[in-house]
Amino acid sequence: MYVIGVSRKRIFQILIDRIEVACKTVVGQRLKGLGMRWSEAGADAVCCLHALFKREGDPWDAFWETHIAA
């Protein structure tokens, strides 16, 4: 991406800002449903589990096998 008069650093910052806003929107929609109340630790745990579930490969089953055995 090349824009006359705009540095690469500024373009990068604009893109990072947009990604951050998109992430806040998605997380906000998932965690702010009707009647939902989350502690910061609970919300963080749910987000981590969701990211693990969405990863490619099969880390979800491996995660539960190690945690159920413990």
Backbone torsions as a table, in degrees:
resi	resn	phi	psi	omega
1	MET	NA	126.4	-180.0
2	TYR	-130.7	125.0	177.9
3	VAL	-127.0	129.3	-178.6
4	ILE	-65.0	129.5	176.0
5	GLY	84.0	2.4	179.6
6	VAL	-120.4	127.4	-177.9
7	SER	-74.8	159.5	177.5
8	ARG	-62.5	-36.9	-179.9
9	LYS	-61.7	-41.6	-179.9
10	ARG	-67.7	-41.8	177.9
11	ILE	-61.6	-43.0	178.7
12	PHE	-60.4	-44.0	-179.9
13	GLN	-63.4	-39.8	178.4
14	ILE	-62.7	-44.0	-179.9
15	LEU	-65.0	-43.1	178.8
16	ILE	-61.4	-41.7	178.8
17	ASP	-61.0	-42.1	179.3
18	ARG	-65.9	-39.6	177.9
19	ILE	-64.1	-42.2	-179.6
20	GLU	-63.0	-42.5	178.3
21	VAL	-63.3	-42.1	179.3
22	ALA	-62.8	-42.2	178.9
23	CYS	-63.9	-43.4	178.7
24	LYS	-61.8	-37.1	180.0
25	THR	-66.3	-47.5	-178.5
26	VAL	-63.9	-48.1	-179.8
27	VAL	-63.5	-42.5	179.1
28	GLY	-59.9	-42.2	179.3
29	GLN	-64.9	-37.9	-178.6
30	ARG	-73.6	-35.3	-172.8
31	LEU	-97.1	-10.6	-176.7
32	LYS	-111.8	39.4	176.6
33	GLY	-71.7	165.9	-178.4
34	LEU	-56.5	122.2	176.7
35	GLY	79.6	2.6	-178.4
36	MET	-84.3	137.2	174.9
37	ARG	-132.1	126.7	-177.3
38	TRP	-127.7	137.6	167.6
39	SER	-80.5	164.8	179.3
40	GLU	-62.7	-40.9	179.5
41	ALA	-65.4	-41.2	179.3
42	GLY	-66.0	-42.8	178.9
43	ALA	-64.0	-41.0	178.6
44	ASP	-63.0	-42.1	179.8
45	ALA	-64.3	-42.2	179.3
46	VAL	-65.1	-41.6	178.7
47	CYS	-63.3	-40.8	178.2
48	CYS	-64.9	-42.6	178.0
49	LEU	-65.3	-38.6	178.8
50	HIS	-65.0	-42.3	177.7
51	ALA	-63.2	-40.2	177.7
52	LEU	-63.1	-41.5	-179.6
53	PHE	-65.5	-35.3	-176.6
54	LYS	-85.2	-9.7	-179.0
55	ARG	-66.6	152.2	177.1
56	GLU	-73.8	160.3	-174.6
57	GLY	87.9	-153.2	179.9
58	ASP	-135.1	57.0	179.9
59	PRO	-75.1	-18.4	-177.8
60	TRP	-61.4	-52.9	-179.5
61	ASP	-64.4	-40.3	179.5
62	ALA	-63.4	-39.5	178.7
63	PHE	-60.3	-48.3	-176.6
64	TRP	-71.6	-33.1	177.1
65	GLU	-63.0	-40.4	-179.5
66	THR	-74.2	-34.0	-177.6
67	HIS	-82.4	-28.6	176.9
68	ILE	-75.4	-35.7	-179.9
69	ALA	-69.4	-25.1	-176.6
70	ALA	-75.8	NA	NA
